[in-house]
Amino acid sequence: MSQTLSGPAMPRRGAIIVAILYGLFCHVAFVAGVGAMMVVLFSGMTLGLGRLPKPWSWCADALLLLQFPLLHTALLSRRGGAALRRLAPPGLGTPLMSTTYALIASLQTGLLFLGWTPVGHVLWQAHGATLVVFATCYAGAWLLLLKAIVDAGFALQTGLLGWRAVVRGQSPVYPPMPTRGLFRLIRQPIYVAFALTLWAVPTITPDGLVVALILTAYCLIGSMIKETRFARRFGAAFSDYRAKTPFWVPLPPCGKGQ
């Protein structure tokens, strides 16, 4: 069961207003960031709004690309958690942590894809029936990602968990270790689905390939870091789950059927 928040440093009405504002900004940024990613990725990074001249565009794009995995990972550390708590008024930092994290991640996503300056020519582009196939695969990758997010805990992943708890006057109740849905097949379906969205695109450009390679590497490294964090948090339960469930690629069971 959830527990009542212990005396926020501001009046109850003020806490509710702050929480709702955080939630509003978070969800607007989430929709905008994901929407920008979907459109710009599909175009092979040719629809980024950045217009810096070379070589400054290369530097800016490199910074945009690196800020996403570096900050995204840093905020999940203990020091990152402390920083997240300081980004909300006193008494609300801890309950709003998940909302603040989702807000920052959404802003990072929007910044990366909207601020990108296209620097490469089109190497290959699908047309006709091939375009339909790639568009279908691309949509399927995004649906897979949505399914993974739901299986992992939709409220937590989208930032709803934190601000809703404050409005209700409760402490956030975090979901248990995910083992259902896609998590029955592999341990890291969110990272795998995210990586699939990077490659199931109908337009290939040099900078699109760089983005796909760097973010796929981040998905792999991020998966390993997450497993270390889960092992520390869930202990034997995660060890047992890891022993029975493949990492990235769903494989048939090796043992004899019952």
Phi, psi and omega in degrees: 000153178281160180243149180290141179297141182267095170050078175297157185281009177223161179303155182304316181297319179296321179297320180295317180297315179299315182298317180295319178297317177301315180297318180297311179299319182298312185287324175296315179295323180297311180296316180295316182294314179293319178299317178297318179298315181300314184288311185290320176299316182300329181276001185074029181070017180276349183256013173299148185271353179293144182222036179284146177283159174287145004269003183296329179297323178296316180296315181295317180295321178298317179294318178298320182289320184282331183296330183294300182292324184293309180289322179303317180284320182298323182289346178271355178278175179296318177294323177297320177298320178297320178295320179298322180295331181279353183269012175227159179303154179308134181093344182245354184300314182290310180295334181266009184303311183294325178291316179297319179297314179296324178297312181296317179299321179292319177295322177298317181297312179298319179298317181298310189274327177282326183275357183293132174263114179299130184234351184242157176276166180283122178275324181200144180216133181282147177220160175059228182296327178296321177298319179299318180297313181293321179297322178294316178297321180295314178298321179297322178297319179291321176295322177297319178296318178299316178300316179297320178297317178297316181295328181281342183122092187301317182297320179292314186292332183260358179089359180293326187304313186291304185292327178295321179296319179297317179299324180279352182075031183233164170279146178299137176255105183284144181292157178288175178304124184289129178222002184256173178061230180295337179288350173284337184267316179218161184277337186232059183294331180294313180294321180294314180295321177300316179296323180296325178296334182286334187252340182273049184249147183272358180232124182247125177230162178301315181288330175297321178294320178298314179301314181297317181294313182294315182287332174292319175299320177298319179300319180291312180293319179298325177298317181294319179295319179297321180295322176297318179295318179293322178298321179290323185278318188255350173059234186298327180298319179287324178300318179293317179296317180296325181291335185257346188237130179299159184285292183243326187250121179294126182238149177292149180299141182276335183283174180285143178292154181274000000 
